[in-house]
Amino acid sequence: MSRLRLQAVATACVAVFFVLIAPPSRAFAQGAALGSISGRVVDPSQAPVPAATVTAVNDRTGAVSSAATTAEGYYAIRFLPPAFTRSP
């Protein structure tokens, strides 16, 4: 088999891999629907509240997720499963 033909076969194999194998793995990764809550904590004068603890509670499971605010008062709680959440 010539070198050019061998390169064409290798390229075709790689293309088949990306068409048949890669999309299902990406779709599987998207199957886990996770959410996040983010915001900013300020006091009545609109000054940021650093190092405050923000907590979310999963009403179905009782699982608690928390995050501390930054020096500017921002927080983010990531990787939350779908559910109704509330502050305690």
C-alpha positions in Angstrom: 0.0 0.0 0.0 1.4 3.4 -0.9 2.2 5.9 1.7 -0.5 8.3 0.4 -3.1 5.6 0.6 -2.0 4.7 4.1 -2.4 8.3 5.2 -5.9 8.5 3.6 -7.0 5.3 5.5 -5.6 6.7 8.8 -7.4 10.0 8.2 -10.6 8.2 7.5 -10.3 6.1 10.7 -9.8 9.3 12.8 -12.8 10.9 11.1 -15.0 7.8 11.8 -13.8 7.9 15.5 -14.9 11.6 15.9 -18.2 11.0 14.1 -19.2 7.8 15.9 -17.5 7.9 19.2 -17.0 11.6 20.3 -20.7 12.8 20.0 -22.1 10.2 22.4 -19.5 11.0 25.0 -20.3 14.7 24.8 -24.0 14.0 24.9 -23.4 11.8 28.0 -21.5 14.6 29.7 -24.4 17.0 29.1 -26.9 14.5 30.6 -25.9 15.5 34.1 -27.8 18.7 34.4 -26.2 20.7 37.2 -26.9 24.3 38.2 -25.3 27.1 40.2 -26.4 30.0 42.3 -24.3 33.2 42.4 -24.7 36.7 43.5 -23.3 39.4 45.8 -23.9 40.1 49.5 -24.0 43.8 50.5 -25.0 45.6 53.7 -27.7 48.3 53.9 -25.3 50.9 52.7 -24.5 48.7 49.6 -20.9 47.9 50.9 -19.8 44.4 50.2 -19.8 41.8 53.0 -16.6 39.8 52.8 -16.3 36.3 54.3 -20.0 35.8 54.7 -21.3 32.2 54.4 -24.1 31.7 51.8 -25.9 28.4 52.1 -28.3 26.5 49.8 -30.4 23.6 51.0 -31.8 20.9 48.7 -35.5 20.5 49.8 -35.7 16.9 48.5 -32.6 15.5 50.0 -31.6 18.0 52.8 -28.1 18.3 51.2 -26.4 21.6 52.2 -24.0 23.5 49.9 -22.2 26.6 51.1 -19.8 29.2 49.8 -18.0 32.1 51.4 -18.1 35.6 49.8 -15.0 37.2 48.4 -13.6 40.5 49.6 -16.0 42.2 47.1 -19.0 40.2 48.4 -19.4 37.8 45.5 -20.2 34.1 45.9 -20.9 31.1 43.7 -22.3 27.7 44.7 -21.7 25.4 41.8 -22.6 21.8 40.8 -26.1 21.8 42.3 -28.4 19.0 41.2 -31.9 20.1 40.0 -34.2 20.6 42.9 -35.9 23.4 44.8 -33.4 25.1 47.0 -33.8 27.6 49.8 -31.8 29.5 52.2 -32.0 28.1 55.8 
